[in-house]
Amino acid sequence: MAHLILASSSPRRRELLQQLGLQFDVFSPEVDESVLIGEGIAGYVQRLACIKADAISAQFPDAVVIAADTSVGVEGNFRKTRIETTCF
């Protein structure tokens, strides 16, 4: 089986993969998470997930990399969530 890497420091994502019984390593890349001018929430999280996946794939080219990103949006405003109790 291919080397599986989770490109995220999210405890919830780690828990989900563990529940599936998968063996994996965790590497959380340092990336600039600034929102680009005019960027919507869907484009933002997709862009960050791709940047994270690309960063880890460059370090481990033979691995299968899982990357994701989460933000919360309300009425067109959004931001990163660091703690589950964070809200607007």
Backbone as CSV, one residue per row, in Angstrom:
resi,resn,N_x,N_y,N_z,CA_x,CA_y,CA_z,C_x,C_y,C_z
1,MET,0.844,-1.188,0.000,0.000,0.000,0.000,0.887,1.249,0.000
2,ALA,0.454,2.282,-0.677,1.211,3.530,-0.777,1.288,4.218,0.582
3,HIS,2.338,4.983,0.766,2.515,5.790,1.976,1.456,6.880,1.970
4,LEU,0.638,6.936,3.007,-0.441,7.902,3.110,-0.030,9.024,4.064
5,ILE,-0.228,10.265,3.642,0.118,11.419,4.456,-1.085,12.359,4.545
6,LEU,-1.397,12.767,5.763,-2.399,13.790,6.001,-1.674,15.128,6.096
7,ALA,-1.991,16.036,5.192,-1.335,17.348,5.160,-2.182,18.348,5.938
8,SER,-2.337,18.081,7.224,-3.195,18.909,8.061,-2.889,18.646,9.520
9,SER,-3.033,19.668,10.332,-2.854,19.488,11.768,-4.194,19.335,12.477
10,SER,-5.261,19.193,11.703,-6.604,19.087,12.260,-6.791,17.791,13.049
11,PRO,-7.117,17.902,14.330,-7.382,16.690,15.115,-8.571,15.910,14.574
12,ARG,-9.566,16.600,14.054,-10.765,15.919,13.519,-10.423,15.110,12.267
13,ARG,-9.634,15.664,11.374,-9.252,14.904,10.173,-8.428,13.675,10.553
14,ARG,-7.546,13.846,11.520,-6.743,12.719,12.012,-7.659,11.636,12.589
15,GLU,-8.631,12.051,13.364,-9.573,11.118,13.973,-10.368,10.353,12.908
16,LEU,-10.802,11.049,11.877,-11.567,10.392,10.808,-10.749,9.306,10.110
17,LEU,-9.492,9.605,9.811,-8.649,8.602,9.158,-8.369,7.423,10.091
18,GLN,-8.207,7.697,11.381,-7.999,6.622,12.345,-9.232,5.734,12.447
19,GLN,-10.415,6.335,12.395,-11.652,5.557,12.444,-11.779,4.624,11.249
20,LEU,-11.173,5.005,10.137,-11.183,4.147,8.942,-10.141,3.043,9.033
21,GLY,-9.319,3.080,10.069,-8.282,2.070,10.253,-7.075,2.264,9.360
22,LEU,-6.904,3.462,8.849,-5.786,3.733,7.951,-4.521,4.065,8.740
23,GLN,-3.390,3.654,8.200,-2.107,4.040,8.760,-1.580,5.203,7.930
24,PHE,-1.182,6.264,8.612,-0.766,7.471,7.903,0.167,8.281,8.783
25,ASP,0.882,9.182,8.145,1.712,10.154,8.840,1.052,11.518,8.694
26,VAL,1.394,12.418,9.594,0.845,13.768,9.559,1.981,14.763,9.374
27,PHE,1.856,15.591,8.357,2.782,16.687,8.113,1.936,17.906,7.774
28,SER,2.067,18.943,8.553,1.285,20.152,8.325,2.206,21.242,7.775
29,PRO,2.084,21.541,6.495,2.988,22.529,5.901,2.666,23.941,6.366
30,GLU,3.703,24.744,6.440,3.523,26.167,6.739,3.188,26.865,5.424
31,VAL,1.989,27.398,5.328,1.581,28.100,4.106,0.965,29.452,4.478
32,ASP,1.030,30.373,3.541,0.406,31.676,3.721,-1.101,31.496,3.547
33,GLU,-1.862,31.737,4.597,-3.304,31.532,4.547,-4.075,32.838,4.369
34,SER,-3.415,33.834,3.815,-4.078,35.116,3.560,-5.144,34.945,2.485
35,VAL,-6.228,35.667,2.646,-7.300,35.669,1.652,-6.908,36.622,0.542
36,LEU,-7.072,36.177,-0.699,-6.780,37.035,-1.844,-7.938,37.993,-2.086
37,ILE,-7.647,39.147,-2.601,-8.687,40.148,-2.880,-9.734,39.548,-3.811
38,GLY,-10.987,39.664,-3.418,-12.095,39.174,-4.224,-12.321,37.677,-4.154
39,GLU,-11.563,36.978,-3.323,-11.670,35.522,-3.242,-12.862,35.113,-2.380
40,GLY,-13.658,34.204,-2.901,-14.784,33.660,-2.153,-14.336,32.510,-1.268
41,ILE,-15.222,32.085,-0.385,-14.864,31.052,0.572,-14.531,29.721,-0.104
42,ALA,-15.301,29.330,-1.102,-15.045,28.047,-1.774,-13.686,28.059,-2.473
43,GLY,-13.392,29.141,-3.179,-12.100,29.253,-3.851,-10.947,29.298,-2.872
44,TYR,-11.170,29.977,-1.747,-10.144,30.095,-0.714,-9.760,28.734,-0.141
45,VAL,-10.753,27.964,0.299,-10.422,26.673,0.919,-9.861,25.689,-0.113
46,GLN,-10.351,25.758,-1.339,-9.814,24.888,-2.389,-8.356,25.246,-2.685
47,ARG,-8.062,26.537,-2.774,-6.692,26.978,-3.048,-5.738,26.549,-1.935
48,LEU,-6.147,26.735,-0.688,-5.277,26.349,0.425,-5.055,24.841,0.476
49,ALA,-6.104,24.063,0.236,-5.947,22.608,0.231,-4.956,22.184,-0.853
50,CYS,-5.037,22.800,-2.020,-4.113,22.471,-3.107,-2.684,22.877,-2.775
51,ILE,-2.510,24.051,-2.160,-1.163,24.503,-1.780,-0.557,23.537,-0.765
52,LYS,-1.361,23.121,0.214,-0.879,22.180,1.231,-0.509,20.843,0.596
53,ALA,-1.363,20.345,-0.283,-1.084,19.069,-0.950,0.177,19.168,-1.797
54,ASP,0.325,20.244,-2.535,1.513,20.428,-3.373,2.790,20.488,-2.542
55,ALA,2.729,21.196,-1.395,3.909,21.332,-0.542,4.364,19.976,-0.005
56,ILE,3.435,19.163,0.439,3.791,17.849,0.987,4.158,16.881,-0.131
57,SER,3.473,16.952,-1.250,3.805,16.080,-2.385,5.213,16.326,-2.899
58,ALA,5.661,17.574,-2.826,7.021,17.892,-3.265,8.052,17.222,-2.358
59,GLN,7.736,17.085,-1.081,8.640,16.446,-0.128,8.560,14.923,-0.186
60,PHE,7.381,14.401,-0.528,7.143,12.958,-0.558,6.463,12.589,-1.879
61,PRO,7.204,12.598,-2.981,6.592,12.415,-4.303,5.921,11.056,-4.518
62,ASP,6.278,10.046,-3.761,5.672,8.728,-3.944,4.499,8.474,-3.007
63,ALA,4.151,9.449,-2.180,3.079,9.278,-1.203,1.725,9.700,-1.769
64,VAL,0.674,9.177,-1.149,-0.679,9.653,-1.401,-0.953,10.702,-0.325
65,VAL,-1.267,11.927,-0.760,-1.430,13.037,0.173,-2.899,13.448,0.236
66,ILE,-3.387,13.558,1.467,-4.741,14.061,1.698,-4.603,15.442,2.325
67,ALA,-5.213,16.434,1.683,-5.159,17.803,2.202,-6.568,18.390,2.149
68,ALA,-6.850,19.238,3.115,-8.156,19.893,3.173,-7.995,21.209,3.920
69,ASP,-9.024,22.020,3.845,-9.023,23.250,4.611,-10.463,23.560,4.986
70,THR,-10.633,24.249,6.094,-11.965,24.583,6.584,-12.002,26.049,6.994
71,SER,-13.060,26.719,6.604,-13.338,28.070,7.056,-14.834,28.166,7.299
72,VAL,-15.231,29.172,8.033,-16.645,29.384,8.331,-17.088,30.657,7.637
73,GLY,-18.242,30.589,6.970,-18.754,31.759,6.282,-20.187,32.065,6.680
74,VAL,-20.470,33.338,6.881,-21.823,33.799,7.188,-22.070,35.077,6.401
75,GLU,-23.097,35.060,5.566,-23.499,36.236,4.794,-22.335,36.876,4.047
76,GLY,-21.518,36.053,3.415,-20.425,36.561,2.600,-19.141,36.864,3.349
77,ASN,-19.156,36.788,4.657,-17.952,36.998,5.465,-17.431,35.643,5.916
78,PHE,-16.123,35.489,5.908,-15.581,34.213,6.362,-14.235,34.404,7.010
79,ARG,-13.850,33.371,7.767,-12.548,33.371,8.406,-12.174,31.955,8.801
80,LYS,-10.892,31.792,9.099,-10.370,30.511,9.543,-10.914,30.221,10.933
81,THR,-11.101,28.948,11.210,-11.496,28.553,12.556,-10.356,27.772,13.168
82,ARG,-9.918,28.163,14.316,-8.829,27.481,15.026,-9.382,26.637,16.177
83,ILE,-10.497,27.087,16.725,-11.106,26.400,17.851,-12.574,26.197,17.508
84,GLU,-13.124,25.036,17.832,-14.487,24.722,17.462,-15.501,25.726,17.993
85,THR,-15.184,26.435,19.063,-16.140,27.396,19.645,-16.041,28.768,19.012
86,THR,-15.150,28.961,18.041,-15.029,30.259,17.379,-16.294,30.524,16.546
87,CYS,-16.810,31.711,16.641,-17.990,32.046,15.831,-17.988,33.538,15.530
88,PHE,-18.935,33.972,14.730,-19.054,35.381,14.356,-19.779,36.137,15.453
